[in-house]
Amino acid sequence: MRIRPKAFAGQVIADLLLVSLLAVVTGLIGLRSVVRGARAVGILPPKPSSVAC
């Protein structure tokens, strides 16, 4: 059973893209929750126009 280098490289790149995408999404969700918590506490003023949904 031989591994084709091109297919293997493509699979590795796809996995890396998926992992980085998940990391970015979780980071954005965490950042939004931190900002929301800071606004609830009163550290940050509410600025709904500058924050994109």
Secondary structure, 3 states (H helix, E strand, C coil): CCCCHHHHHHHHHHHHHHHHHHHHHHHHHHHHHHHHHHHHHCCCCCCCCCCCC
